[in-house]
Amino acid sequence: MTIASNLATIHDRIAAAARRAGRDPQCVRLVAVTKTKPAAVVDEAAAAGQLLFGETTCRN
């Protein structure tokens, strides 16, 4: 699967879950975590329409 097809699948699942919860799917945002991903993967996700990115660290 490509990043574009994975994103489409995830957005479909988010929309279905939002509808089941009685929420507007347009009000739910997907934040892609890029901490350990190479720039090429982030570029591919951006080209597929993912424009909200973030980084995270695990704190135990």
DSSP file (Angstrom, degrees, kcal/mol; ACC not computed):
  #  RESIDUE AA STRUCTURE BP1 BP2  ACC     N-H-->O    O-->H-N    N-H-->O    O-->H-N    TCO  KAPPA ALPHA  PHI   PSI    X-CA   Y-CA   Z-CA
    1    1 A M              0   0    0      0, 0.0     2,-0.2     0, 0.0     3,-0.0   0.000 360.0 360.0 360.0 148.8    0.0    0.0    0.0
    2    2 A T     >  -     0   0    0      1,-0.1     4,-2.4     0, 0.0     5,-0.2  -0.504 360.0-110.7 -92.4 166.0    1.1    3.6   -0.6
    3    3 A I  H  > S+     0   0    0      1,-0.2     4,-2.8     2,-0.2     5,-0.2   0.907 119.8  54.6 -61.0 -41.1    1.0    6.4    1.8
    4    4 A A  H  > S+     0   0    0      1,-0.2     4,-2.1     2,-0.2    -1,-0.2   0.915 110.3  44.6 -60.6 -43.5   -1.8    8.0   -0.2
    5    5 A S  H  > S+     0   0    0      2,-0.2     4,-2.2     1,-0.2    -1,-0.2   0.879 112.7  51.8 -71.4 -35.3   -3.9    4.8    0.0
    6    6 A N  H  X S+     0   0    0     -4,-2.4     4,-2.5     2,-0.2    -2,-0.2   0.923 110.1  49.2 -63.0 -43.5   -3.2    4.4    3.7
    7    7 A L  H  X S+     0   0    0     -4,-2.8     4,-2.7     1,-0.2     5,-0.2   0.909 109.6  51.6 -62.8 -41.3   -4.3    8.0    4.3
    8    8 A A  H  X S+     0   0    0     -4,-2.1     4,-2.1     2,-0.2    -1,-0.2   0.918 111.0  48.1 -61.1 -43.2   -7.5    7.5    2.4
    9    9 A T  H  X S+     0   0    0     -4,-2.2     4,-2.2     2,-0.2    -2,-0.2   0.921 112.4  48.6 -62.7 -44.7   -8.3    4.4    4.4
   10   10 A I  H  X S+     0   0    0     -4,-2.5     4,-2.6     1,-0.2    -2,-0.2   0.913 110.8  50.2 -63.2 -43.3   -7.6    6.2    7.7
   11   11 A H  H  X S+     0   0    0     -4,-2.7     4,-2.5     1,-0.2    -1,-0.2   0.881 109.7  51.6 -64.1 -37.4   -9.7    9.2    6.7
   12   12 A D  H  X S+     0   0    0     -4,-2.1     4,-2.3    -5,-0.2    -1,-0.2   0.916 111.4  47.1 -63.1 -42.8  -12.6    6.8    5.8
   13   13 A R  H  X S+     0   0    0     -4,-2.2     4,-2.4     2,-0.2    -2,-0.2   0.896 111.9  50.2 -66.7 -40.0  -12.3    5.1    9.2
   14   14 A I  H  X S+     0   0    0     -4,-2.6     4,-2.6     2,-0.2    -2,-0.2   0.933 111.1  49.0 -62.4 -45.7  -12.2    8.5   11.0
   15   15 A A  H  X S+     0   0    0     -4,-2.5     4,-2.4     1,-0.2    -2,-0.2   0.910 111.8  48.6 -61.9 -43.1  -15.3    9.7    9.1
   16   16 A A  H  X S+     0   0    0     -4,-2.3     4,-2.3     2,-0.2    -1,-0.2   0.919 112.7  47.9 -64.3 -43.1  -17.2    6.5    9.9
   17   17 A A  H  X S+     0   0    0     -4,-2.4     4,-1.7     2,-0.2    -2,-0.2   0.899 111.0  51.3 -64.5 -40.7  -16.2    6.7   13.6
   18   18 A A  H  <>S+     0   0    0     -4,-2.6     5,-3.3     1,-0.2     4,-0.3   0.925 110.2  48.8 -62.8 -44.1  -17.2   10.3   13.8
   19   19 A R  H ><5S+     0   0    0     -4,-2.4     3,-1.4     1,-0.2    -2,-0.2   0.910 109.3  52.6 -62.6 -41.4  -20.6    9.6   12.2
   20   20 A R  H 3<5S+     0   0    0     -4,-2.3    -1,-0.2     1,-0.3    -2,-0.2   0.850 110.7  48.5 -61.8 -32.7  -21.2    6.7   14.7
   21   21 A A  T 3<5S-     0   0    0     -4,-1.7    -1,-0.3    -5,-0.2    -2,-0.2   0.428 119.0-112.1 -86.6   0.7  -20.4    9.1   17.5
   22   22 A G  T < 5S+     0   0    0     -3,-1.4     2,-0.3    -4,-0.3    -3,-0.2   0.755  74.7 131.5  75.5  23.7  -22.8   11.8   16.1
   23   23 A R      < -     0   0    0     -5,-3.3    -1,-0.3    -6,-0.2    -2,-0.1  -0.751  66.7-104.9-108.8 156.8  -20.0   14.1   15.2
   24   24 A D    >   -     0   0    0     -2,-0.3     3,-2.3     1,-0.2     4,-0.2  -0.696  23.9-146.0 -77.3 118.0  -19.2   16.0   12.1
   25   25 A P  G >  S+     0   0    0      0, 0.0     3,-1.4     0, 0.0    -1,-0.2   0.777  96.9  66.3 -58.0 -25.3  -16.3   14.2   10.3
   26   26 A Q  G 3  S+     0   0    0      1,-0.3    -2,-0.0   -11,-0.1   -11,-0.0   0.659  94.1  60.0 -69.9 -14.1  -15.1   17.6    9.1
   27   27 A C  G <  S+     0   0    0     -3,-2.3     2,-0.5     2,-0.0    -1,-0.3   0.443  88.8  86.4 -92.4  -0.6  -14.3   18.6   12.7
   28   28 A V    <   -     0   0    0     -3,-1.4     2,-0.4    -4,-0.2   -13,-0.0  -0.864  62.4-163.0-103.4 132.6  -11.9   15.7   13.2
   29   29 A R        -     0   0    0     -2,-0.5     2,-0.6   -15,-0.0    -2,-0.0  -0.916  12.7-140.9-118.4 141.7   -8.3   16.2   12.2
   30   30 A L        -     0   0    0     -2,-0.4     2,-0.6     2,-0.0    22,-0.3  -0.892  13.4-161.0 -99.3 122.5   -5.5   13.7   11.7
   31   31 A V        -     0   0    0     -2,-0.6     2,-0.5    20,-0.1    22,-0.2  -0.923  10.8-146.5-104.1 118.0   -2.1   14.7   13.0
   32   32 A A  E     -a   53   0A   0     20,-2.5    22,-2.5    -2,-0.6     2,-0.5  -0.725  10.1-139.7 -85.9 126.5    0.7   12.7   11.4
   33   33 A V  E     +a   54   0A   0     -2,-0.5    22,-0.2    20,-0.2     3,-0.1  -0.765  24.8 174.3 -90.1 126.6    3.6   12.0   13.7
   34   34 A T    >   +     0   0    0     20,-2.5     3,-1.5    -2,-0.5    21,-0.2   0.271  35.4 120.7-116.9   8.7    6.9   12.4   11.9
   35   35 A K  T 3  S+     0   0    0     19,-0.4    -1,-0.1     1,-0.3    20,-0.1   0.836  90.1  21.2 -48.0 -46.7    9.5   12.0   14.7
   36   36 A T  T 3  S+     0   0    0     -3,-0.1    -1,-0.3     2,-0.1    -2,-0.1   0.254 100.8 107.3-110.2  13.2   11.3    9.0   13.2
   37   37 A K  S <  S-     0   0    0     -3,-1.5    -3,-0.0     1,-0.1     2,-0.0  -0.711  70.2-114.5 -97.4 142.3   10.3    9.2    9.6
   38   38 A P    >>  -     0   0    0      0, 0.0     4,-1.7     0, 0.0     3,-0.9  -0.323  29.5-110.2 -69.0 156.0   12.6   10.3    6.8
   39   39 A A  H 3> S+     0   0    0      1,-0.3     4,-2.8     2,-0.2     5,-0.2   0.833 116.3  61.2 -56.0 -35.6   11.9   13.5    4.9
   40   40 A A  H 3> S+     0   0    0      1,-0.2     4,-2.0     2,-0.2    -1,-0.3   0.876 104.6  48.2 -62.0 -37.2   11.0   11.6    1.8
   41   41 A V  H <> S+     0   0    0     -3,-0.9     4,-2.3     2,-0.2    -1,-0.2   0.906 112.0  48.8 -69.5 -41.5    8.1    9.9    3.6
   42   42 A V  H  X S+     0   0    0     -4,-1.7     4,-2.5     2,-0.2    -2,-0.2   0.912 111.1  50.8 -63.7 -42.3    6.9   13.2    5.0
   43   43 A D  H  X S+     0   0    0     -4,-2.8     4,-2.5     2,-0.2    -2,-0.2   0.900 109.6  50.6 -60.7 -41.6    7.1   14.7    1.6
   44   44 A E  H  X S+     0   0    0     -4,-2.0     4,-1.3     2,-0.2    -2,-0.2   0.900 110.4  49.0 -65.1 -40.6    5.0   11.8    0.2
   45   45 A A  H  <>S+     0   0    0     -4,-2.3     5,-2.4     2,-0.2     3,-0.2   0.914 111.5  49.7 -64.4 -42.3    2.4   12.3    2.8
   46   46 A A  H ><5S+     0   0    0     -4,-2.5     3,-1.6     1,-0.2    -2,-0.2   0.903 108.4  52.6 -62.7 -41.3    2.2   16.0    2.1
   47   47 A A  H 3<5S+     0   0    0     -4,-2.5    -1,-0.2     1,-0.3    -2,-0.2   0.788 105.7  55.9 -64.6 -26.5    1.9   15.3   -1.6
   48   48 A A  T 3<5S-     0   0    0     -4,-1.3    -1,-0.3    -3,-0.2    -2,-0.2   0.431 130.9 -93.5 -85.9   0.4   -1.0   13.0   -0.7
   49   49 A G  T < 5S+     0   0    0     -3,-1.6     2,-0.7     1,-0.3    -3,-0.2   0.394  81.2 135.4 107.6  -3.4   -2.8   15.8    1.1
   50   50 A Q      < +     0   0    0     -5,-2.4    -1,-0.3     1,-0.2    -2,-0.1  -0.705  15.9 158.7 -80.3 115.1   -1.6   15.3    4.7
   51   51 A L        +     0   0    0     -2,-0.7     2,-0.7     1,-0.1    -1,-0.2   0.451  46.7  81.7-118.5  -3.4   -0.8   18.9    5.9
   52   52 A L        +     0   0    0    -22,-0.3   -20,-2.5     2,-0.0     2,-0.3  -0.911  58.0 167.4-109.5 111.0   -1.0   18.6    9.7
   53   53 A F  E     +a   32   0A   0     -2,-0.7     2,-0.3   -22,-0.2   -20,-0.2  -0.868   7.8 169.8-123.4 153.8    2.2   17.1   11.1
   54   54 A G  E     -a   33   0A   0    -22,-2.5   -20,-2.5    -2,-0.3   -19,-0.4  -0.961  22.2-133.9-152.2 167.9    3.7   16.9   14.6
   55   55 A E        -     0   0    0     -2,-0.3     2,-0.3   -22,-0.2   -22,-0.0  -0.925  20.2-172.0-124.8 153.1    6.4   15.2   16.6
   56   56 A T        -     0   0    0     -2,-0.3     2,-0.4     2,-0.0    -2,-0.0  -0.972  11.9-153.1-141.1 155.9    6.3   13.4   19.8
   57   57 A T        -     0   0    0     -2,-0.3     2,-0.6   -22,-0.0    -2,-0.0  -0.965  25.3-119.6-125.8 149.3    8.6   11.9   22.4
   58   58 A C        -     0   0    0     -2,-0.4     2,-0.6     2,-0.0    -2,-0.0  -0.771  27.8-170.9 -89.5 123.8    7.8    9.1   24.7
   59   59 A R              0   0    0     -2,-0.6    -2,-0.0     1,-0.1     0, 0.0  -0.961 360.0 360.0-118.0 117.5    8.2   10.1   28.3
   60   60 A N              0   0    0     -2,-0.6    -1,-0.1     0, 0.0    -2,-0.0   0.407 360.0 360.0-101.9 360.0    8.0    7.3   30.9
